[in-house]
Amino acid sequence: MDVAELHDRLLADLRRYAAGRRKDIDRGAETRELAGLLVEKYGYGLARALEICGDVAGLQVPSLFAETDKVVLEIDPNAVQNRARRWDARPAGLDLPVGDG
């Protein structure tokens, strides 16, 4: 297993996913807060999967968590505060508009 290549491919995938969220922000389909949360969850999942691969292969792998945090902040500059607000909300949820039908 080429650990560096796996890390780079997962990071590229995270960046592609984040680019899609940015497009949704630009077209008004998502808020920065929602897009940042989605990117965070996706990136943390990739980061954990990379850790598990390293564990299974018995290899040291670079972490994706710090890169995920950077990408999230590019999407939502207030991500740290918004994360705290979500944790403080009980229960956390979505405030979705009611449709016409």
Backbone torsions as a table, in degrees:
resi	resn	phi	psi	omega
1	MET	NA	128.6	174.2
2	ASP	-91.4	100.2	-173.5
3	VAL	-63.3	-42.0	-178.8
4	ALA	-63.6	-41.3	179.2
5	GLU	-66.0	-41.5	178.1
6	LEU	-61.6	-46.4	177.7
7	HIS	-57.3	-48.4	-177.4
8	ASP	-64.0	-38.7	179.4
9	ARG	-68.5	-39.4	177.3
10	LEU	-67.1	-39.2	177.5
11	LEU	-64.7	-41.1	177.1
12	ALA	-62.8	-40.3	177.8
13	ASP	-63.4	-42.2	177.4
14	LEU	-60.7	-43.2	-179.9
15	ARG	-65.2	-37.9	175.9
16	ARG	-63.2	-44.1	178.5
17	TYR	-61.1	-43.9	179.5
18	ALA	-63.6	-37.1	178.0
19	ALA	-62.2	-38.0	176.2
20	GLY	-64.4	-39.9	177.7
21	ARG	-66.0	-38.5	177.9
22	ARG	-61.2	-41.0	177.8
23	LYS	-62.0	-40.4	178.9
24	ASP	-65.9	-35.5	175.2
25	ILE	-64.1	-48.5	-176.2
26	ASP	-61.3	-33.4	-179.2
27	ARG	-91.4	3.9	175.4
28	GLY	82.0	14.9	-178.2
29	ALA	-85.3	-23.8	-178.9
30	GLU	-139.4	152.4	171.1
31	THR	-83.5	161.9	175.0
32	ARG	-60.4	-36.5	-178.8
33	GLU	-63.4	-46.1	179.5
34	LEU	-66.8	-46.3	-179.1
35	ALA	-60.6	-42.1	178.4
36	GLY	-61.9	-41.8	178.2
37	LEU	-62.7	-44.4	180.0
38	LEU	-62.8	-43.0	178.7
39	VAL	-65.3	-41.1	178.8
40	GLU	-59.8	-49.2	-178.2
41	LYS	-64.4	-42.5	178.9
42	TYR	-63.0	-47.2	-178.4
43	GLY	-65.0	-40.6	178.7
44	TYR	-65.9	-34.0	175.9
45	GLY	-64.8	-44.0	176.7
46	LEU	-62.9	-41.9	-179.2
47	ALA	-62.3	-43.0	179.7
48	ARG	-67.1	-39.6	178.0
49	ALA	-62.1	-39.2	177.4
50	LEU	-63.7	-41.8	176.7
51	GLU	-59.6	-44.1	-179.2
52	ILE	-63.7	-42.0	177.2
53	CYS	-59.0	-42.8	178.2
54	GLY	-62.8	-42.3	178.8
55	ASP	-61.4	-46.4	-178.1
56	VAL	-63.3	-40.9	-178.2
57	ALA	-83.0	-7.8	-177.8
58	GLY	69.4	33.8	-176.9
59	LEU	-121.3	150.3	170.1
60	GLN	-76.5	131.2	178.4
61	VAL	-123.5	145.7	176.1
62	PRO	-69.9	147.7	-179.0
63	SER	-79.7	145.6	173.7
64	LEU	-101.8	-4.1	-175.1
65	PHE	-63.8	-45.4	-178.8
66	ALA	-64.9	-41.2	177.7
67	GLU	-64.3	-37.9	177.5
68	THR	-61.4	-44.9	179.5
69	ASP	-59.8	-40.2	178.9
70	LYS	-63.6	-45.0	-179.6
71	VAL	-64.5	-40.1	178.7
72	VAL	-61.2	-43.2	179.9
73	LEU	-66.4	-26.3	174.0
74	GLU	-67.9	-34.4	179.9
75	ILE	-78.5	-50.1	-176.2
76	ASP	-130.4	97.4	-179.5
77	PRO	-59.7	-18.5	178.9
78	ASN	-101.1	24.0	-173.9
79	ALA	-59.2	-39.0	-178.1
80	VAL	-64.4	-45.7	178.6
81	GLN	-67.1	-39.6	179.8
82	ASN	-66.8	-35.2	175.8
83	ARG	-62.6	-44.6	179.1
84	ALA	-62.7	-40.4	178.5
85	ARG	-62.9	-39.4	177.8
86	ARG	-64.7	-42.1	-179.6
87	TRP	-66.6	-33.7	179.8
88	ASP	-73.8	-25.8	-178.9
89	ALA	-75.0	132.2	178.4
90	ARG	-131.4	112.1	-9.5
91	PRO	-81.3	152.0	173.6
92	ALA	-69.4	146.8	-178.5
93	GLY	-160.3	-169.6	177.6
94	LEU	-114.0	141.2	176.1
95	ASP	-103.6	86.2	-175.5
96	LEU	-95.5	139.7	176.9
97	PRO	-66.7	149.4	177.3
98	VAL	-81.9	132.0	-179.0
99	GLY	-77.9	176.4	-179.2
100	ASP	-86.1	7.7	-177.4
101	GLY	-165.8	NA	NA
